[in-house]
Amino acid sequence: MDDERTDRTEPVQDGGPRRRISRKNVLKAAVAAVPLPMLLGGVALARDTKPSEGPLTPTPYCDDGDHPTPPQMEGPYFKPNSPLRDSLIQPGTQGTRLTVSGFVFGLTCQPLANVLLDWWQADVNGAYDNVGFRFRGHQFTDQRGAFKLSTIVPGLYPGRTRHLHVKVQAPNQPILTTQLYFPGEPRNNTDPIFDPALLMNVRQNGSAKEASFDFVLRVRGGTTPTPTGKPTEPPGGTWSAGTDYRAGDQVTYDGAPYACLQPHTARAGWEPPAVPALWRRT
């Protein structure tokens, strides 16, 4: 994700170099074809580099040299137990529409399925909802390790540049707490917390914006759901994949009791110890 990383070449038998096709090259080419205001960011993504003889495919790629996504402070406005949803837009929501999408990878560049992403942000006026759950929500990556969030561009408040907060947790792994930033913001130069490694790629799409960012977690290997969608033999308890749970329901898992925090249909990877947004140990 380091934008200073140069495009790579590799030798071929005829002695000449063969350039690796990357998303960065696509972005560079787009500069010549797209008016500058339309292309707001050019930060390399974790899936950028991949040897190829043809066009890029939709499959996410990752460079083995990528560093894990850096953590950042949680700040004073995080609230647990956010709703399970992939859109923070509600009736009457004001502000520039923003779609954030990307992938979550492990250290070996394998996409991670069933990763929890818990988002929170300011509204268009720079205010956080500390009573309810406006502009707060959590979701999970799909089987490809992909995620997509619909929201708005957050407003500014004193001392900070524009940013999104997120907690990212692979099943049974530590939580990464970090923030994502927007390129070209004047306050990026004065915000003491700002980290350029956390810049999103941002494009204008009509009156809305589209952003992309790939997370790299300190996780070895990848996660792949079983073909049946059921977990491998659980260590015992009343929790069961496929069950519709309501807030307040009680289960046991691996000998420990848990209380359901949010209504959901259980599935592999969402076992109580793995998803604190859904279950609290009692």
C-alpha positions in Angstrom: 0.0 0.0 0.0 3.0 2.3 -0.1 2.6 4.7 -2.9 6.4 5.1 -3.2 6.7 1.5 -4.4 7.9 1.4 -8.0 6.5 -0.7 -10.8 8.6 -3.9 -11.2 10.0 -5.7 -14.2 11.3 -9.2 -14.6 13.7 -10.7 -17.2 12.6 -12.9 -20.0 14.5 -15.3 -22.2 15.1 -12.8 -25.0 17.0 -10.5 -22.6 14.4 -7.8 -22.6 12.3 -6.8 -19.6 8.6 -7.8 -19.3 6.6 -5.3 -17.3 4.2 -6.6 -14.7 0.7 -5.3 -15.3 -0.7 -3.7 -12.2 -3.5 -1.6 -11.1 -1.1 1.3 -10.6 -0.3 1.2 -14.3 -4.0 1.3 -15.0 -4.3 4.4 -12.8 -1.4 6.1 -14.5 -2.9 5.4 -17.9 -6.3 6.8 -16.7 -4.7 10.1 -15.9 -4.2 10.7 -19.6 -7.8 9.8 -20.4 -9.7 11.1 -17.3 -9.9 14.8 -16.4 -7.8 15.5 -13.3 -10.7 16.4 -11.0 -12.2 13.0 -11.7 -9.1 11.1 -10.4 -8.6 12.1 -6.8 -6.2 9.4 -5.5 -3.5 7.0 -6.8 -2.4 5.1 -3.8 -1.3 1.5 -4.5 -3.5 -1.2 -3.3 -2.5 -4.5 -1.7 -3.7 -6.4 -4.8 -1.7 -4.2 -7.2 1.1 -6.3 -8.4 0.7 -9.6 -10.3 2.6 -11.1 -13.2 0.2 -11.3 -16.2 0.2 -11.6 -20.0 -3.3 -10.1 -20.3 -5.8 -7.8 -18.7 -6.4 -7.7 -15.0 -9.0 -10.1 -13.7 -11.5 -9.4 -10.8 -9.6 -11.8 -8.6 -7.9 -9.8 -5.8 -4.1 -9.8 -5.9 -1.6 -9.0 -3.2 2.1 -8.2 -3.2 4.0 -10.4 -0.7 6.1 -7.4 0.3 3.1 -5.4 1.6 3.3 -4.4 5.3 0.3 -4.9 7.6 -2.1 -2.0 7.7 -0.9 0.3 10.5 -3.1 0.8 13.5 -4.4 4.1 14.8 -6.1 5.4 17.9 -9.7 4.5 18.5 -10.7 8.1 19.5 -13.4 9.0 22.0 -16.5 8.2 19.8 -16.5 4.4 19.4 -19.6 2.5 20.5 -19.9 -1.3 20.6 -22.9 -3.2 19.4 -23.4 -1.4 16.1 -26.1 -2.8 13.7 -25.2 -5.4 11.1 -25.5 -3.5 7.8 -23.5 -2.6 4.7 -25.1 0.8 4.2 -25.1 3.7 6.6 -27.5 5.7 4.4 -30.9 6.3 6.0 -33.9 8.3 4.7 -33.1 12.0 4.8 -29.4 11.5 5.0 -27.5 14.5 3.8 -24.0 14.7 2.3 -22.0 13.5 -0.7 -22.6 9.8 -1.2 -19.5 7.6 -0.8 -18.9 4.0 -1.6 -15.9 2.3 0.1 -14.9 -1.1 -1.2 -11.8 -3.4 -1.1 -10.4 -6.7 0.2 -8.9 -8.0 3.4 -5.7 -10.1 3.1 -3.5 -12.0 5.4 0.3 -11.7 5.5 0.6 -14.5 2.8 -1.6 -12.5 0.5 -4.6 -14.9 0.9 -8.0 -13.2 1.0 -9.7 -13.5 4.4 -13.4 -14.5 4.5 -15.8 -13.6 7.4 -13.7 -10.7 8.6 -15.6 -8.3 10.8 -15.4 -4.6 9.8 -17.0 -2.2 12.3 -17.3 1.3 11.0 -18.1 4.7 12.6 -17.8 8.3 11.4 -19.0 11.9 11.7 -22.0 13.1 9.8 -21.9 15.9 7.2 -21.6 18.5 9.9 -18.7 16.7 11.6 -20.8 15.4 14.5 -20.9 11.9 15.9 -24.1 10.2 17.1 -23.3 9.2 20.7 -26.9 8.3 21.5 -28.0 6.1 18.6 -26.2 4.4 15.8 -26.3 6.9 12.9 -23.3 6.4 10.7 -22.3 3.3 12.7 -22.5 -0.3 11.5 -20.6 -3.5 11.0 -20.3 -6.1 8.2 -18.3 -9.1 7.2 -16.2 -9.9 4.2 -17.6 -12.4 1.7 -15.9 -15.6 0.5 -13.6 -13.6 -1.7 -12.4 -11.4 1.2 -14.3 -8.5 -0.3 -16.3 -5.8 1.4 -18.4 -2.8 0.3 -19.8 0.1 2.4 -22.3 2.8 1.4 -22.1 6.0 3.4 -21.3 9.7 2.9 -18.1 11.8 3.0 -17.7 12.8 6.6 -17.7 16.4 7.7 -14.8 18.2 9.4 -14.5 19.1 13.0 -11.7 21.1 14.8 -8.3 19.5 14.8 -8.9 16.7 12.4 -8.9 16.0 8.7 -11.6 13.9 7.0 -11.5 10.3 8.1 -13.4 7.0 8.6 -12.9 4.9 11.7 -12.9 1.1 11.4 -12.1 -2.0 13.5 -11.1 -5.1 11.5 -11.0 -8.6 13.0 -10.4 -11.9 11.3 -12.1 -14.9 13.1 -10.3 -15.6 16.4 -7.6 -13.0 15.6 -6.6 -9.7 17.3 -8.6 -6.6 16.4 -7.0 -3.9 14.1 -8.3 -0.4 15.0 -7.4 2.2 12.4 -8.6 5.1 10.3 -8.9 5.8 6.6 -8.1 9.1 4.9 -9.0 11.1 1.8 -6.3 12.3 -0.7 -6.0 16.0 -1.4 -7.4 17.2 1.9 -5.7 20.4 3.1 -5.9 19.3 6.7 -3.8 16.2 5.9 -0.8 18.4 6.3 -1.7 19.6 9.8 -3.5 16.7 11.4 -0.9 15.1 13.8 -2.6 11.7 13.5 -2.8 11.5 9.7 -0.8 8.6 8.1 -0.4 8.6 4.2 -0.2 4.8 4.3 -3.9 4.9 5.2 -5.0 7.0 2.2 -7.8 5.6 0.1 -8.0 5.7 -3.7 -10.9 8.1 -4.4 -12.8 8.8 -7.7 -15.5 11.1 -8.6 -18.6 9.4 -10.1 -21.1 12.0 -11.0 -22.2 13.7 -7.8 -20.9 10.8 -5.7 -17.4 9.5 -4.8 -16.0 5.9 -4.9 -13.1 4.9 -2.7 -11.1 1.7 -2.4 -8.7 0.4 0.2 -7.2 -3.1 1.0 -6.5 -4.1 4.5 -3.5 -6.4 5.3 -3.9 -8.1 8.7 -1.2 -9.9 10.8 -2.8 -13.3 9.9 -1.0 -16.2 8.3 -2.8 -18.0 5.5 -6.4 -17.4 4.4 -9.9 -18.4 5.5 -12.1 -20.5 3.3 -15.7 -21.5 4.3 -16.4 -25.2 4.2 -18.4 -26.3 1.1 -21.5 -27.0 3.2 -21.3 -23.5 4.9 -21.1 -25.3 8.3 -18.2 -25.0 10.7 -15.9 -27.9 11.2 -16.8 -29.9 14.3 -17.4 -27.2 17.0 -15.9 -27.7 20.4 -19.3 -28.2 21.9 -22.2 -26.0 23.0 -25.6 -24.9 21.9 -24.5 -22.4 19.3 -25.3 -23.6 15.8 -24.7 -22.3 12.3 -28.0 -21.5 10.4 -29.9 -20.5 13.5 -31.7 -17.2 13.6 -30.7 -15.5 16.8 -32.3 -12.5 18.5 -30.8 -9.9 20.8 -30.7 -11.4 24.3 -30.6 -15.1 23.2 -28.3 -17.2 25.3 -25.9 -19.9 23.9 -22.9 -21.8 25.0 -19.7 -22.4 23.0 -16.6 -24.3 24.0 -18.0 -24.4 27.6 -18.5 -20.7 27.9 -21.9 -18.8 28.0 -22.6 -16.0 25.6 -25.5 -13.5 25.1 -26.5 -12.3 21.6 -26.1 -8.6 21.0 -27.6 -8.2 17.5 -30.2 -10.2 15.5 -28.5 -12.3 12.8 -28.5 -15.7 11.2 -25.4 -17.6 12.4 -22.9 -19.0 9.9 -19.4 -20.4 9.9 -16.9 -17.9 11.0 -19.4 -16.1 13.2 -18.9 -18.3 16.3 -19.3 -16.3 19.5 -15.6 -15.9 20.4 -14.8 -14.7 16.9 -17.4 -11.8 16.6 -17.6 -9.6 19.7 -20.0 -7.4 17.8 -22.6 -10.2 17.8 -21.9 -12.0 21.1 -20.8 -11.0 24.6 -19.4 -13.5 27.0 -21.5 -13.6 30.2 
